[in-house]
Amino acid sequence: MTLVAGLGFRAGCSVDSLRSALQAALHEASTQHGEEFTITHIGALATAEDKAHHPALLQLSAELQLAIHPVTLPI
């Protein structure tokens, strides 16, 4: 199974906080679905269009070698 991880965050976030949130989400998904989800299950990252070029997200994307998919949010 390939997952897309959607990340919402504040402008002042760090790459460490994004990485931690991603790990926590994978742990929660593993607990709820009874199978282990790891970073290798993630095929891409997604976030709101206005956050797609945030330095912390760009760094996480580079580290994990994952594309970022900007999402247009309704007004």
N, C-alpha and C positions, 0 to 999 in steps of 0.2 A: 504494500500500500504506500502510495506517495501522498504526502500532506503538503498543503500550503499553510504556512504559519502567518497569521495576521497579527501585526504588532501595532498597538496604539501606545503612544508615549508622550510625555511632556518635552518641551524644547530643551530643557536642561539635563536630559537623561544621559547616562554614560553607556558605553558599550558593555561594561560589566553588568549594568542593570538590565539591559536588553537580553544578554546571554542568560542571566539568572531567571528572568521571566520565561524565556523560551524553555529552559530546563524544567522549570516548575510546571509549565503547561504540558510538556511531554510526560512528566511523572504523573500528573493528574489524569491524562488520557490513558496512560498505561493502567492505572488503578481502576478507572471506570470501565475499560474495555477488556480487562483481563489478559492483555498481551503487552509485550514491552515495545514501546515506541522510543526511538532514539533519533539523534540528529540525522542519521543516515536515511530516515524515513521522510525527511523534509526535502521537497523538490524546489521550493521557492519561498520567498518572503513577500508579504503584502502589507501595505500600509496606505494611509490617506495620501492623496496626491501631494499635498503641501508638506508632507514629512519625508517624501521619498529620497530627498538629497541631504538628509540630516547626517552629519559626520559619524555619529555612533552607529547608525543603521548601515551606512556605507562600509564602515570598518567590519561590522558583523557579517555583512554580505560577502566581503572579500575573504574574511577568515574561513567562512563556511563554503565559499565558492558557490553561492546561490544568487540567482537573479532576484531583483526587487520588482514587484508588480504594483505600480501606483493604482489606487482605487479612487475614482471620482465619487465623492460623497454628496448625497442630496442636500439641497439648501434647506 
